[in-house]
Amino acid sequence: MRGRIDIICERCHKIFSKPRSLAAGRKFCSQNCSLAQQRDVACSKRICFICDNPTCKIEFSKPPSCVKNDIRKSHFCSWKCFQATQPSKITLTCKNVVCAKQFVVNASAAYYMYCSKLCRNTCSESGNVKWYSYFDKNGKAHRIQGGWELAYASYLDNAGVKFETHPCALYYDDGGKKHVYFPDFKVHDDLGERYVDVKNDWLLSSSKTQNKLERVRTQNPTITLITLDQRELIALGITLPKSEEQRIALCYKHTFIGEIEIKT
């Protein structure tokens, strides 16, 4: 026919015609032939396996994408066969560097990092600074953020000073907006009751922090709020922990785990 071109289908070898404007790149006479060819090409790229389950051993194939995404399970014909070959119990090592004991869990709980809730809470993270649980002489747990706070809590505990960690919220107004300030410690000693914040030199030197502290003190005249930086902590005779082992050793120093020798 005028203006049409005859084409041979690459799938069924049938001769069909198309207008010249549509003939370029046309290889198949119908959508069915095109889809059938795509399926054949996909099947030719599949990887053949024999199921690793010794009670199954059937032959099967998977596309390369499935093998790449999960190499461990790709040698099994089904999830049931994979589960049948997995141990019901596995042994893991606690990520708490002071504890580091081995514990047994179900295979489905292989993602567990800590042997107990105690170890998990001691090493939990929030933001850029870790949270720890410090246990004082009486066995009471205090939630503490960062190594410097841990060292100061240990100092107060050794001196027999009563303290609370993150005791309450102090409210202040800034530009007509209400804000909340959370001090690190509430200390009760011979000098009375006061709030103490442990901060690094960079934070204390910023104008934003100084403005915040000034407003808290001014708008809460009945409280005493002091700050301690690195130099002041060292002046008190406090040794600041430098490693995770030292920080966790402080947490547990009054427990049985604290008896373990910690390398400094």
C-alpha positions in Angstrom: 0.0 0.0 0.0 1.1 3.5 -0.8 3.0 5.2 2.1 3.3 2.0 4.1 6.2 -0.3 4.8 6.2 -4.1 5.2 7.9 -5.3 8.4 8.7 -8.9 9.5 7.8 -9.5 13.2 10.9 -10.7 15.1 8.7 -12.9 17.3 6.2 -14.7 15.1 7.8 -13.8 11.7 4.5 -12.5 10.4 4.6 -9.8 7.8 2.7 -6.6 8.8 2.7 -3.1 7.5 2.9 0.3 9.2 2.9 3.9 7.9 6.3 5.3 7.2 6.0 7.7 10.1 5.5 4.8 12.6 7.7 2.1 11.1 11.0 3.3 12.6 12.1 1.0 15.4 9.0 -1.2 15.1 10.0 -4.9 15.6 6.8 -6.7 16.6 3.4 -7.0 15.0 1.4 -6.7 18.2 1.7 -6.0 21.9 1.4 -9.7 22.7 4.5 -10.5 20.7 6.4 -7.6 22.3 5.5 -8.7 25.9 6.3 -12.3 25.1 9.8 -11.3 23.8 10.4 -9.2 27.0 9.5 -12.2 29.1 11.9 -14.4 27.3 14.7 -11.9 27.6 14.0 -11.6 31.3 14.0 -15.3 31.8 17.3 -15.7 30.0 18.9 -13.4 32.5 17.6 -15.3 35.6 20.1 -17.1 37.7 19.5 -20.8 38.4 20.0 -22.3 41.9 19.4 -25.5 43.7 17.7 -24.9 47.0 20.1 -25.2 50.0 17.5 -26.8 52.2 18.7 -30.4 52.3 15.1 -31.7 52.5 14.1 -29.7 49.4 16.9 -29.5 46.8 14.6 -28.4 43.9 15.9 -26.3 41.0 14.6 -22.7 40.7 15.7 -19.4 39.3 15.7 -15.7 40.4 16.3 -12.4 38.6 19.7 -10.8 39.3 18.0 -8.0 41.3 16.7 -10.4 43.9 20.1 -12.1 44.3 21.9 -8.8 44.6 19.4 -7.4 47.3 19.5 -10.5 49.5 22.5 -12.8 48.9 21.9 -14.7 52.1 18.4 -15.9 51.2 18.9 -16.1 47.5 19.9 -19.8 47.6 16.5 -20.9 49.0 13.4 -21.5 46.9 11.1 -20.1 49.5 11.0 -18.3 52.9 9.9 -21.6 54.5 13.0 -23.3 53.3 15.2 -20.5 54.5 13.6 -20.5 58.0 14.0 -24.3 58.2 17.8 -24.1 58.0 18.2 -21.3 60.5 19.1 -22.0 64.2 16.3 -21.4 66.7 18.8 -19.7 69.1 21.8 -17.5 68.4 24.6 -16.1 70.7 25.3 -12.4 70.7 27.7 -10.1 72.5 26.5 -7.2 74.5 27.5 -3.8 73.0 28.0 -2.3 76.5 31.8 -2.3 76.6 32.0 -2.8 80.3 29.5 -5.7 80.3 30.4 -7.3 76.9 28.9 -10.7 78.0 27.4 -13.2 75.6 23.7 -13.8 75.7 21.4 -16.1 73.8 18.3 -14.9 72.0 15.8 -16.3 69.4 17.1 -16.1 65.8 14.4 -13.6 65.0 16.0 -11.2 67.6 19.4 -11.1 65.9 19.2 -7.3 65.9 19.5 -7.0 69.7 22.5 -5.0 70.8 22.3 -5.3 74.6 21.9 -8.2 77.0 19.5 -6.4 79.3 17.4 -3.2 79.7 20.0 -1.9 82.2 22.8 -2.1 79.6 20.5 -0.6 76.9 19.5 2.4 79.1 23.0 3.0 80.2 24.2 3.4 76.6 21.2 4.9 74.9 21.8 7.9 72.5 19.8 11.0 71.9 20.9 13.7 69.5 24.6 14.2 69.5 25.2 13.3 73.1 24.7 10.0 74.8 22.4 9.4 77.7 23.6 7.3 80.6 22.2 5.8 83.8 24.4 6.7 86.8 23.8 4.5 89.9 24.7 6.3 93.2 25.8 4.7 96.5 22.1 4.0 97.4 21.5 2.2 94.1 19.3 5.0 92.7 19.5 5.5 89.0 20.0 9.0 87.6 19.5 9.8 83.9 22.6 11.8 82.8 23.6 13.3 79.4 27.3 13.2 78.5 30.6 12.3 80.2 31.1 15.7 82.0 27.7 15.4 83.7 28.7 11.8 84.7 31.9 13.0 86.2 30.2 15.8 88.2 27.5 13.4 89.4 30.2 11.0 90.6 31.9 14.0 92.4 28.7 14.9 94.2 28.1 11.3 95.1 31.5 10.8 96.5 31.2 14.0 98.6 27.9 12.8 100.1 25.9 15.7 98.5 22.3 15.1 97.6 21.5 15.9 94.0 18.8 15.4 91.4 19.5 15.2 87.6 17.3 17.2 85.2 15.0 18.0 88.0 12.5 20.5 86.5 11.8 23.1 83.9 12.6 26.8 84.4 10.4 29.2 82.4 11.5 32.5 80.9 10.2 35.0 78.4 12.2 36.2 75.3 10.7 38.7 73.0 7.2 37.9 74.1 7.6 34.2 73.6 7.6 31.6 76.4 10.6 29.3 76.6 11.7 26.5 78.8 15.2 25.9 80.3 16.2 22.5 81.7 19.1 22.6 84.2 21.4 19.6 84.6 21.4 19.3 88.4 19.6 20.4 91.5 22.1 20.3 94.4 21.2 20.3 98.1 24.3 21.0 100.4 25.5 23.3 103.2 25.3 26.3 100.8 21.6 25.7 100.2 19.6 24.6 97.2 20.9 25.6 93.7 20.8 24.6 90.1 24.0 23.6 88.3 24.6 23.4 84.6 27.7 21.7 83.1 28.6 23.2 79.7 31.5 23.3 77.4 33.5 26.5 76.8 32.1 26.9 73.3 28.5 27.0 74.5 29.2 29.3 77.4 31.1 31.8 75.2 28.1 32.2 72.8 26.0 35.3 73.2 22.8 33.2 72.7 23.6 31.0 75.7 24.6 34.0 77.8 21.4 35.8 76.9 19.4 32.7 77.8 21.1 32.3 81.2 20.6 35.9 82.1 16.9 35.8 81.3 16.4 32.6 83.4 18.2 34.2 86.4 16.4 37.5 86.1 12.9 36.1 85.6 13.4 33.4 88.3 14.8 35.5 91.2 14.1 32.8 93.8 16.5 30.3 92.4 20.3 30.2 92.1 21.7 29.0 88.8 25.4 28.5 88.3 27.4 27.1 85.4 30.6 25.0 85.4 32.9 24.7 82.4 35.9 22.4 81.9 38.4 24.5 83.7 36.1 24.8 86.8 35.4 21.1 86.8 39.1 20.3 86.8 39.7 22.8 89.6 37.3 20.8 91.7 39.5 17.8 91.3 37.2 16.1 88.9 38.8 13.8 86.3 36.8 14.0 83.0 36.3 10.6 81.3 38.0 10.4 77.8 36.7 7.0 76.6 33.4 5.1 76.5 34.9 2.5 78.9 35.6 5.2 81.5 32.2 6.8 81.1 30.4 3.4 81.6 32.7 2.5 84.5 31.5 5.7 86.3 27.9 4.5 85.7 28.5 1.2 87.4 31.1 2.0 90.0 28.8 1.1 92.8 27.5 -2.1 91.2 29.0 -5.5 90.7 30.0 -4.5 87.1 32.0 -1.6 88.5 34.4 -4.0 90.1 35.7 -4.9 86.6 39.1 -3.3 86.0 38.8 -0.5 83.4 41.9 0.4 81.4 42.5 4.2 81.4 
